[in-house]
Amino acid sequence: MQAAACVGAFWYVVRSKPHKEAWAQLQLQIKRLEVFYPKLMLPDYAKRRQPVVPLFPGYLFVRLALPDRYHDVIWAPGVQGFVGSKNGPIPVDDDAVELLRRRAAADGVIQAQPKLRPGQRVEVVEGPFAGLVGIIQRPPDTKGRIKVLMQLLNRAVAVDIPLGAINAEWTPIHIG
């Protein structure tokens, strides 16, 4: 096994059973393993809730020394196995995991914000302006509203629209 020669602890990617990431995380933590399960909180201003979704669905990061703790992981409920090659699990770069951990809160949740910039075209998907396309005039404010320039009644009108009512891409924000 390629990783068997490692003396210290390294980060590895573990595949969980479908929709069992949190269960696998709990089972590995019970075995006193360091586990990182990154999640992404997507703002949904229109519905006043913030859904949390896995950043990497079906995968967790586990820090351990192989081969000593190998069986603790593969026999844990909710775990399907390690991600690696035919020679065994492959360690993940510590810097990559630490970057994610710095961006996440203590519970592993990373806040997301819209990838929006002035001049970008957006489509309104909810509310009285649904189906119309406009141009962002000002970035989102602290209340989750964005100013969009729209063509209404043959003239340009600036309208404040909730972020949840426009079609946009979501990306993790940089913290620290």
PyMOL CGO cylinders between C-alpha atoms (Angstrom):
from pymol import cmd
from pymol.cgo import CYLINDER

trace = [
    CYLINDER, 0.00, 0.00, 0.00, 1.51, 3.31, -1.07, 0.3, 1, 1, 1, 1, 1, 1,
    CYLINDER, 1.51, 3.31, -1.07, 0.30, 5.34, 1.92, 0.3, 1, 1, 1, 1, 1, 1,
    CYLINDER, 0.30, 5.34, 1.92, 1.26, 2.59, 4.38, 0.3, 1, 1, 1, 1, 1, 1,
    CYLINDER, 1.26, 2.59, 4.38, 4.81, 3.94, 4.59, 0.3, 1, 1, 1, 1, 1, 1,
    CYLINDER, 4.81, 3.94, 4.59, 3.52, 7.24, 6.04, 0.3, 1, 1, 1, 1, 1, 1,
    CYLINDER, 3.52, 7.24, 6.04, 4.50, 7.64, 9.69, 0.3, 1, 1, 1, 1, 1, 1,
    CYLINDER, 4.50, 7.64, 9.69, 2.52, 10.80, 10.55, 0.3, 1, 1, 1, 1, 1, 1,
    CYLINDER, 2.52, 10.80, 10.55, -1.11, 11.69, 10.08, 0.3, 1, 1, 1, 1, 1, 1,
    CYLINDER, -1.11, 11.69, 10.08, -2.30, 12.92, 6.69, 0.3, 1, 1, 1, 1, 1, 1,
    CYLINDER, -2.30, 12.92, 6.69, -5.61, 14.06, 5.25, 0.3, 1, 1, 1, 1, 1, 1,
    CYLINDER, -5.61, 14.06, 5.25, -7.46, 11.54, 3.06, 0.3, 1, 1, 1, 1, 1, 1,
    CYLINDER, -7.46, 11.54, 3.06, -10.74, 11.70, 1.17, 0.3, 1, 1, 1, 1, 1, 1,
    CYLINDER, -10.74, 11.70, 1.17, -13.36, 9.20, 2.27, 0.3, 1, 1, 1, 1, 1, 1,
    CYLINDER, -13.36, 9.20, 2.27, -16.43, 8.33, 0.20, 0.3, 1, 1, 1, 1, 1, 1,
    CYLINDER, -16.43, 8.33, 0.20, -19.67, 8.06, 2.16, 0.3, 1, 1, 1, 1, 1, 1,
    CYLINDER, -19.67, 8.06, 2.16, -22.79, 6.13, 1.33, 0.3, 1, 1, 1, 1, 1, 1,
    CYLINDER, -22.79, 6.13, 1.33, -25.35, 8.25, -0.57, 0.3, 1, 1, 1, 1, 1, 1,
    CYLINDER, -25.35, 8.25, -0.57, -26.72, 11.10, 1.61, 0.3, 1, 1, 1, 1, 1, 1,
    CYLINDER, -26.72, 11.10, 1.61, -24.94, 9.67, 4.69, 0.3, 1, 1, 1, 1, 1, 1,
    CYLINDER, -24.94, 9.67, 4.69, -22.10, 12.20, 4.99, 0.3, 1, 1, 1, 1, 1, 1,
    CYLINDER, -22.10, 12.20, 4.99, -23.22, 13.51, 8.41, 0.3, 1, 1, 1, 1, 1, 1,
    CYLINDER, -23.22, 13.51, 8.41, -23.76, 9.96, 9.71, 0.3, 1, 1, 1, 1, 1, 1,
    CYLINDER, -23.76, 9.96, 9.71, -20.32, 8.87, 8.50, 0.3, 1, 1, 1, 1, 1, 1,
    CYLINDER, -20.32, 8.87, 8.50, -18.79, 12.00, 10.08, 0.3, 1, 1, 1, 1, 1, 1,
    CYLINDER, -18.79, 12.00, 10.08, -20.38, 11.16, 13.44, 0.3, 1, 1, 1, 1, 1, 1,
    CYLINDER, -20.38, 11.16, 13.44, -19.25, 7.53, 13.30, 0.3, 1, 1, 1, 1, 1, 1,
    CYLINDER, -19.25, 7.53, 13.30, -15.66, 8.53, 12.48, 0.3, 1, 1, 1, 1, 1, 1,
    CYLINDER, -15.66, 8.53, 12.48, -15.65, 11.14, 15.26, 0.3, 1, 1, 1, 1, 1, 1,
    CYLINDER, -15.65, 11.14, 15.26, -16.84, 8.48, 17.72, 0.3, 1, 1, 1, 1, 1, 1,
    CYLINDER, -16.84, 8.48, 17.72, -13.67, 6.57, 16.77, 0.3, 1, 1, 1, 1, 1, 1,
    CYLINDER, -13.67, 6.57, 16.77, -11.72, 9.73, 17.74, 0.3, 1, 1, 1, 1, 1, 1,
    CYLINDER, -11.72, 9.73, 17.74, -10.68, 10.57, 14.18, 0.3, 1, 1, 1, 1, 1, 1,
    CYLINDER, -10.68, 10.57, 14.18, -10.31, 14.15, 12.94, 0.3, 1, 1, 1, 1, 1, 1,
    CYLINDER, -10.31, 14.15, 12.94, -13.01, 14.66, 10.31, 0.3, 1, 1, 1, 1, 1, 1,
    CYLINDER, -13.01, 14.66, 10.31, -13.82, 17.66, 8.13, 0.3, 1, 1, 1, 1, 1, 1,
    CYLINDER, -13.82, 17.66, 8.13, -17.15, 17.70, 6.31, 0.3, 1, 1, 1, 1, 1, 1,
    CYLINDER, -17.15, 17.70, 6.31, -17.38, 21.03, 4.43, 0.3, 1, 1, 1, 1, 1, 1,
    CYLINDER, -17.38, 21.03, 4.43, -20.84, 22.38, 3.67, 0.3, 1, 1, 1, 1, 1, 1,
    CYLINDER, -20.84, 22.38, 3.67, -22.03, 25.45, 1.78, 0.3, 1, 1, 1, 1, 1, 1,
    CYLINDER, -22.03, 25.45, 1.78, -24.77, 27.79, 3.02, 0.3, 1, 1, 1, 1, 1, 1,
    CYLINDER, -24.77, 27.79, 3.02, -26.65, 29.21, 0.07, 0.3, 1, 1, 1, 1, 1, 1,
    CYLINDER, -26.65, 29.21, 0.07, -28.50, 32.46, 0.73, 0.3, 1, 1, 1, 1, 1, 1,
    CYLINDER, -28.50, 32.46, 0.73, -32.17, 32.37, -0.20, 0.3, 1, 1, 1, 1, 1, 1,
    CYLINDER, -32.17, 32.37, -0.20, -33.38, 35.86, 0.56, 0.3, 1, 1, 1, 1, 1, 1,
    CYLINDER, -33.38, 35.86, 0.56, -36.78, 35.38, -1.04, 0.3, 1, 1, 1, 1, 1, 1,
    CYLINDER, -36.78, 35.38, -1.04, -37.77, 32.55, 1.30, 0.3, 1, 1, 1, 1, 1, 1,
    CYLINDER, -37.77, 32.55, 1.30, -35.92, 33.84, 4.41, 0.3, 1, 1, 1, 1, 1, 1,
    CYLINDER, -35.92, 33.84, 4.41, -34.05, 30.57, 4.85, 0.3, 1, 1, 1, 1, 1, 1,
    CYLINDER, -34.05, 30.57, 4.85, -30.53, 29.48, 4.12, 0.3, 1, 1, 1, 1, 1, 1,
    CYLINDER, -30.53, 29.48, 4.12, -30.20, 25.93, 2.81, 0.3, 1, 1, 1, 1, 1, 1,
    CYLINDER, -30.20, 25.93, 2.81, -26.99, 24.12, 3.70, 0.3, 1, 1, 1, 1, 1, 1,
    CYLINDER, -26.99, 24.12, 3.70, -25.67, 21.67, 1.11, 0.3, 1, 1, 1, 1, 1, 1,
    CYLINDER, -25.67, 21.67, 1.11, -22.51, 19.52, 1.02, 0.3, 1, 1, 1, 1, 1, 1,
    CYLINDER, -22.51, 19.52, 1.02, -19.61, 21.25, -0.71, 0.3, 1, 1, 1, 1, 1, 1,
    CYLINDER, -19.61, 21.25, -0.71, -18.48, 17.83, -2.00, 0.3, 1, 1, 1, 1, 1, 1,
    CYLINDER, -18.48, 17.83, -2.00, -21.56, 15.57, -1.93, 0.3, 1, 1, 1, 1, 1, 1,
    CYLINDER, -21.56, 15.57, -1.93, -20.64, 12.06, -0.84, 0.3, 1, 1, 1, 1, 1, 1,
    CYLINDER, -20.64, 12.06, -0.84, -17.14, 12.92, 0.41, 0.3, 1, 1, 1, 1, 1, 1,
    CYLINDER, -17.14, 12.92, 0.41, -15.43, 13.79, 3.72, 0.3, 1, 1, 1, 1, 1, 1,
    CYLINDER, -15.43, 13.79, 3.72, -11.85, 14.55, 4.72, 0.3, 1, 1, 1, 1, 1, 1,
    CYLINDER, -11.85, 14.55, 4.72, -10.30, 12.39, 7.46, 0.3, 1, 1, 1, 1, 1, 1,
    CYLINDER, -10.30, 12.39, 7.46, -6.91, 12.96, 9.09, 0.3, 1, 1, 1, 1, 1, 1,
    CYLINDER, -6.91, 12.96, 9.09, -5.21, 9.77, 10.24, 0.3, 1, 1, 1, 1, 1, 1,
    CYLINDER, -5.21, 9.77, 10.24, -2.04, 7.73, 10.21, 0.3, 1, 1, 1, 1, 1, 1,
    CYLINDER, -2.04, 7.73, 10.21, -2.11, 4.73, 7.89, 0.3, 1, 1, 1, 1, 1, 1,
    CYLINDER, -2.11, 4.73, 7.89, -2.09, 1.78, 8.17, 0.3, 1, 1, 1, 1, 1, 1,
    CYLINDER, -2.09, 1.78, 8.17, -2.86, 1.95, 11.92, 0.3, 1, 1, 1, 1, 1, 1,
    CYLINDER, -2.86, 1.95, 11.92, -6.37, 3.41, 11.61, 0.3, 1, 1, 1, 1, 1, 1,
    CYLINDER, -6.37, 3.41, 11.61, -7.27, 2.08, 8.14, 0.3, 1, 1, 1, 1, 1, 1,
    CYLINDER, -7.27, 2.08, 8.14, -9.86, -0.42, 9.40, 0.3, 1, 1, 1, 1, 1, 1,
    CYLINDER, -9.86, -0.42, 9.40, -11.43, 2.15, 11.75, 0.3, 1, 1, 1, 1, 1, 1,
    CYLINDER, -11.43, 2.15, 11.75, -12.41, 4.08, 8.63, 0.3, 1, 1, 1, 1, 1, 1,
    CYLINDER, -12.41, 4.08, 8.63, -13.45, 1.38, 6.17, 0.3, 1, 1, 1, 1, 1, 1,
    CYLINDER, -13.45, 1.38, 6.17, -15.60, -0.43, 8.75, 0.3, 1, 1, 1, 1, 1, 1,
    CYLINDER, -15.60, -0.43, 8.75, -17.32, 2.72, 10.03, 0.3, 1, 1, 1, 1, 1, 1,
    CYLINDER, -17.32, 2.72, 10.03, -21.09, 2.85, 9.36, 0.3, 1, 1, 1, 1, 1, 1,
    CYLINDER, -21.09, 2.85, 9.36, -21.93, 5.22, 6.52, 0.3, 1, 1, 1, 1, 1, 1,
    CYLINDER, -21.93, 5.22, 6.52, -18.49, 4.91, 4.89, 0.3, 1, 1, 1, 1, 1, 1,
    CYLINDER, -18.49, 4.91, 4.89, -17.92, 3.25, 1.50, 0.3, 1, 1, 1, 1, 1, 1,
    CYLINDER, -17.92, 3.25, 1.50, -14.15, 3.56, 1.47, 0.3, 1, 1, 1, 1, 1, 1,
    CYLINDER, -14.15, 3.56, 1.47, -11.16, 5.72, 0.68, 0.3, 1, 1, 1, 1, 1, 1,
    CYLINDER, -11.16, 5.72, 0.68, -10.58, 7.63, -2.54, 0.3, 1, 1, 1, 1, 1, 1,
    CYLINDER, -10.58, 7.63, -2.54, -7.30, 6.56, -4.08, 0.3, 1, 1, 1, 1, 1, 1,
    CYLINDER, -7.30, 6.56, -4.08, -5.61, 4.32, -6.58, 0.3, 1, 1, 1, 1, 1, 1,
    CYLINDER, -5.61, 4.32, -6.58, -5.21, 0.56, -6.85, 0.3, 1, 1, 1, 1, 1, 1,
    CYLINDER, -5.21, 0.56, -6.85, -2.22, 0.96, -4.50, 0.3, 1, 1, 1, 1, 1, 1,
    CYLINDER, -2.22, 0.96, -4.50, -4.40, 2.41, -1.74, 0.3, 1, 1, 1, 1, 1, 1,
    CYLINDER, -4.40, 2.41, -1.74, -5.58, 5.74, -0.36, 0.3, 1, 1, 1, 1, 1, 1,
    CYLINDER, -5.58, 5.74, -0.36, -3.77, 8.84, -1.61, 0.3, 1, 1, 1, 1, 1, 1,
    CYLINDER, -3.77, 8.84, -1.61, -3.14, 11.70, 0.85, 0.3, 1, 1, 1, 1, 1, 1,
    CYLINDER, -3.14, 11.70, 0.85, -4.61, 15.13, 0.13, 0.3, 1, 1, 1, 1, 1, 1,
    CYLINDER, -4.61, 15.13, 0.13, -2.37, 18.19, 0.32, 0.3, 1, 1, 1, 1, 1, 1,
    CYLINDER, -2.37, 18.19, 0.32, -2.63, 19.64, 3.86, 0.3, 1, 1, 1, 1, 1, 1,
    CYLINDER, -2.63, 19.64, 3.86, -2.71, 23.18, 2.46, 0.3, 1, 1, 1, 1, 1, 1,
    CYLINDER, -2.71, 23.18, 2.46, -5.82, 22.44, 0.39, 0.3, 1, 1, 1, 1, 1, 1,
    CYLINDER, -5.82, 22.44, 0.39, -7.75, 21.13, 3.40, 0.3, 1, 1, 1, 1, 1, 1,
    CYLINDER, -7.75, 21.13, 3.40, -6.51, 23.92, 5.66, 0.3, 1, 1, 1, 1, 1, 1,
    CYLINDER, -6.51, 23.92, 5.66, -7.64, 26.53, 3.11, 0.3, 1, 1, 1, 1, 1, 1,
    CYLINDER, -7.64, 26.53, 3.11, -11.17, 25.10, 3.24, 0.3, 1, 1, 1, 1, 1, 1,
    CYLINDER, -11.17, 25.10, 3.24, -11.07, 24.88, 7.05, 0.3, 1, 1, 1, 1, 1, 1,
    CYLINDER, -11.07, 24.88, 7.05, -10.05, 28.54, 7.35, 0.3, 1, 1, 1, 1, 1, 1,
    CYLINDER, -10.05, 28.54, 7.35, -13.02, 29.55, 5.18, 0.3, 1, 1, 1, 1, 1, 1,
    CYLINDER, -13.02, 29.55, 5.18, -15.47, 27.44, 7.18, 0.3, 1, 1, 1, 1, 1, 1,
    CYLINDER, -15.47, 27.44, 7.18, -17.11, 28.07, 10.54, 0.3, 1, 1, 1, 1, 1, 1,
    CYLINDER, -17.11, 28.07, 10.54, -16.57, 25.62, 13.41, 0.3, 1, 1, 1, 1, 1, 1,
    CYLINDER, -16.57, 25.62, 13.41, -19.40, 23.40, 12.10, 0.3, 1, 1, 1, 1, 1, 1,
    CYLINDER, -19.40, 23.40, 12.10, -17.78, 23.18, 8.63, 0.3, 1, 1, 1, 1, 1, 1,
    CYLINDER, -17.78, 23.18, 8.63, -20.23, 25.59, 6.96, 0.3, 1, 1, 1, 1, 1, 1,
    CYLINDER, -20.23, 25.59, 6.96, -18.86, 28.02, 4.37, 0.3, 1, 1, 1, 1, 1, 1,
    CYLINDER, -18.86, 28.02, 4.37, -20.99, 31.10, 3.62, 0.3, 1, 1, 1, 1, 1, 1,
    CYLINDER, -20.99, 31.10, 3.62, -21.70, 31.69, -0.06, 0.3, 1, 1, 1, 1, 1, 1,
    CYLINDER, -21.70, 31.69, -0.06, -22.45, 34.91, -1.85, 0.3, 1, 1, 1, 1, 1, 1,
    CYLINDER, -22.45, 34.91, -1.85, -23.61, 35.64, -5.36, 0.3, 1, 1, 1, 1, 1, 1,
    CYLINDER, -23.61, 35.64, -5.36, -21.03, 36.09, -8.08, 0.3, 1, 1, 1, 1, 1, 1,
    CYLINDER, -21.03, 36.09, -8.08, -22.55, 39.33, -9.30, 0.3, 1, 1, 1, 1, 1, 1,
    CYLINDER, -22.55, 39.33, -9.30, -20.93, 42.47, -10.69, 0.3, 1, 1, 1, 1, 1, 1,
    CYLINDER, -20.93, 42.47, -10.69, -22.24, 45.74, -12.13, 0.3, 1, 1, 1, 1, 1, 1,
    CYLINDER, -22.24, 45.74, -12.13, -22.89, 45.49, -15.87, 0.3, 1, 1, 1, 1, 1, 1,
    CYLINDER, -22.89, 45.49, -15.87, -23.75, 41.77, -15.70, 0.3, 1, 1, 1, 1, 1, 1,
    CYLINDER, -23.75, 41.77, -15.70, -27.03, 40.64, -17.31, 0.3, 1, 1, 1, 1, 1, 1,
    CYLINDER, -27.03, 40.64, -17.31, -29.39, 38.74, -15.01, 0.3, 1, 1, 1, 1, 1, 1,
    CYLINDER, -29.39, 38.74, -15.01, -32.82, 37.19, -15.40, 0.3, 1, 1, 1, 1, 1, 1,
    CYLINDER, -32.82, 37.19, -15.40, -35.55, 37.78, -12.84, 0.3, 1, 1, 1, 1, 1, 1,
    CYLINDER, -35.55, 37.78, -12.84, -37.13, 34.42, -11.94, 0.3, 1, 1, 1, 1, 1, 1,
    CYLINDER, -37.13, 34.42, -11.94, -39.63, 35.41, -9.20, 0.3, 1, 1, 1, 1, 1, 1,
    CYLINDER, -39.63, 35.41, -9.20, -41.99, 38.24, -8.43, 0.3, 1, 1, 1, 1, 1, 1,
    CYLINDER, -41.99, 38.24, -8.43, -43.73, 40.81, -10.63, 0.3, 1, 1, 1, 1, 1, 1,
    CYLINDER, -43.73, 40.81, -10.63, -40.71, 41.12, -12.96, 0.3, 1, 1, 1, 1, 1, 1,
    CYLINDER, -40.71, 41.12, -12.96, -40.31, 37.35, -13.54, 0.3, 1, 1, 1, 1, 1, 1,
    CYLINDER, -40.31, 37.35, -13.54, -39.11, 36.56, -17.04, 0.3, 1, 1, 1, 1, 1, 1,
    CYLINDER, -39.11, 36.56, -17.04, -37.52, 39.96, -17.61, 0.3, 1, 1, 1, 1, 1, 1,
    CYLINDER, -37.52, 39.96, -17.61, -33.81, 40.48, -18.16, 0.3, 1, 1, 1, 1, 1, 1,
    CYLINDER, -33.81, 40.48, -18.16, -31.91, 43.42, -16.70, 0.3, 1, 1, 1, 1, 1, 1,
    CYLINDER, -31.91, 43.42, -16.70, -28.41, 44.72, -16.05, 0.3, 1, 1, 1, 1, 1, 1,
    CYLINDER, -28.41, 44.72, -16.05, -26.94, 44.96, -12.56, 0.3, 1, 1, 1, 1, 1, 1,
    CYLINDER, -26.94, 44.96, -12.56, -26.42, 48.58, -11.65, 0.3, 1, 1, 1, 1, 1, 1,
    CYLINDER, -26.42, 48.58, -11.65, -25.20, 48.15, -8.05, 0.3, 1, 1, 1, 1, 1, 1,
    CYLINDER, -25.20, 48.15, -8.05, -23.89, 45.11, -6.11, 0.3, 1, 1, 1, 1, 1, 1,
    CYLINDER, -23.89, 45.11, -6.11, -26.07, 43.50, -3.40, 0.3, 1, 1, 1, 1, 1, 1,
    CYLINDER, -26.07, 43.50, -3.40, -26.67, 45.51, -0.23, 0.3, 1, 1, 1, 1, 1, 1,
    CYLINDER, -26.67, 45.51, -0.23, -26.70, 44.19, 3.34, 0.3, 1, 1, 1, 1, 1, 1,
    CYLINDER, -26.70, 44.19, 3.34, -30.44, 43.49, 3.13, 0.3, 1, 1, 1, 1, 1, 1,
    CYLINDER, -30.44, 43.49, 3.13, -29.97, 41.09, 0.22, 0.3, 1, 1, 1, 1, 1, 1,
    CYLINDER, -29.97, 41.09, 0.22, -31.35, 43.40, -2.46, 0.3, 1, 1, 1, 1, 1, 1,
    CYLINDER, -31.35, 43.40, -2.46, -29.73, 44.31, -5.75, 0.3, 1, 1, 1, 1, 1, 1,
    CYLINDER, -29.73, 44.31, -5.75, -30.38, 47.27, -8.05, 0.3, 1, 1, 1, 1, 1, 1,
    CYLINDER, -30.38, 47.27, -8.05, -31.15, 46.11, -11.60, 0.3, 1, 1, 1, 1, 1, 1,
    CYLINDER, -31.15, 46.11, -11.60, -31.68, 48.38, -14.58, 0.3, 1, 1, 1, 1, 1, 1,
    CYLINDER, -31.68, 48.38, -14.58, -34.67, 47.13, -16.59, 0.3, 1, 1, 1, 1, 1, 1,
    CYLINDER, -34.67, 47.13, -16.59, -36.43, 48.25, -19.76, 0.3, 1, 1, 1, 1, 1, 1,
    CYLINDER, -36.43, 48.25, -19.76, -40.03, 49.01, -18.72, 0.3, 1, 1, 1, 1, 1, 1,
    CYLINDER, -40.03, 49.01, -18.72, -42.55, 50.96, -20.81, 0.3, 1, 1, 1, 1, 1, 1,
    CYLINDER, -42.55, 50.96, -20.81, -39.84, 51.99, -23.29, 0.3, 1, 1, 1, 1, 1, 1,
    CYLINDER, -39.84, 51.99, -23.29, -37.59, 53.53, -20.66, 0.3, 1, 1, 1, 1, 1, 1,
    CYLINDER, -37.59, 53.53, -20.66, -34.78, 52.35, -18.39, 0.3, 1, 1, 1, 1, 1, 1,
    CYLINDER, -34.78, 52.35, -18.39, -35.91, 51.96, -14.78, 0.3, 1, 1, 1, 1, 1, 1,
    CYLINDER, -35.91, 51.96, -14.78, -33.73, 51.01, -11.79, 0.3, 1, 1, 1, 1, 1, 1,
    CYLINDER, -33.73, 51.01, -11.79, -35.51, 48.40, -9.65, 0.3, 1, 1, 1, 1, 1, 1,
    CYLINDER, -35.51, 48.40, -9.65, -34.47, 46.92, -6.27, 0.3, 1, 1, 1, 1, 1, 1,
    CYLINDER, -34.47, 46.92, -6.27, -34.92, 43.15, -6.44, 0.3, 1, 1, 1, 1, 1, 1,
    CYLINDER, -34.92, 43.15, -6.44, -34.25, 40.48, -3.78, 0.3, 1, 1, 1, 1, 1, 1,
    CYLINDER, -34.25, 40.48, -3.78, -31.21, 38.33, -4.58, 0.3, 1, 1, 1, 1, 1, 1,
    CYLINDER, -31.21, 38.33, -4.58, -33.35, 35.19, -4.38, 0.3, 1, 1, 1, 1, 1, 1,
    CYLINDER, -33.35, 35.19, -4.38, -35.50, 36.48, -7.24, 0.3, 1, 1, 1, 1, 1, 1,
    CYLINDER, -35.50, 36.48, -7.24, -32.70, 36.55, -9.83, 0.3, 1, 1, 1, 1, 1, 1,
    CYLINDER, -32.70, 36.55, -9.83, -30.89, 33.79, -11.65, 0.3, 1, 1, 1, 1, 1, 1,
    CYLINDER, -30.89, 33.79, -11.65, -27.25, 33.88, -10.48, 0.3, 1, 1, 1, 1, 1, 1,
    CYLINDER, -27.25, 33.88, -10.48, -24.26, 31.62, -9.85, 0.3, 1, 1, 1, 1, 1, 1,
    CYLINDER, -24.26, 31.62, -9.85, -23.17, 31.09, -6.22, 0.3, 1, 1, 1, 1, 1, 1,
    CYLINDER, -23.17, 31.09, -6.22, -19.55, 30.82, -5.11, 0.3, 1, 1, 1, 1, 1, 1,
    CYLINDER, -19.55, 30.82, -5.11, -17.77, 30.49, -1.74, 0.3, 1, 1, 1, 1, 1, 1,
    CYLINDER, -17.77, 30.49, -1.74, -16.52, 33.77, -0.30, 0.3, 1, 1, 1, 1, 1, 1,
    CYLINDER, -16.52, 33.77, -0.30, -12.96, 34.27, 0.84, 0.3, 1, 1, 1, 1, 1, 1,
    CYLINDER, -12.96, 34.27, 0.84, -12.73, 34.62, 4.62, 0.3, 1, 1, 1, 1, 1, 1,
    CYLINDER, -12.73, 34.62, 4.62, -9.46, 35.79, 6.12, 0.3, 1, 1, 1, 1, 1, 1,
]
cmd.load_cgo(trace, "trace")
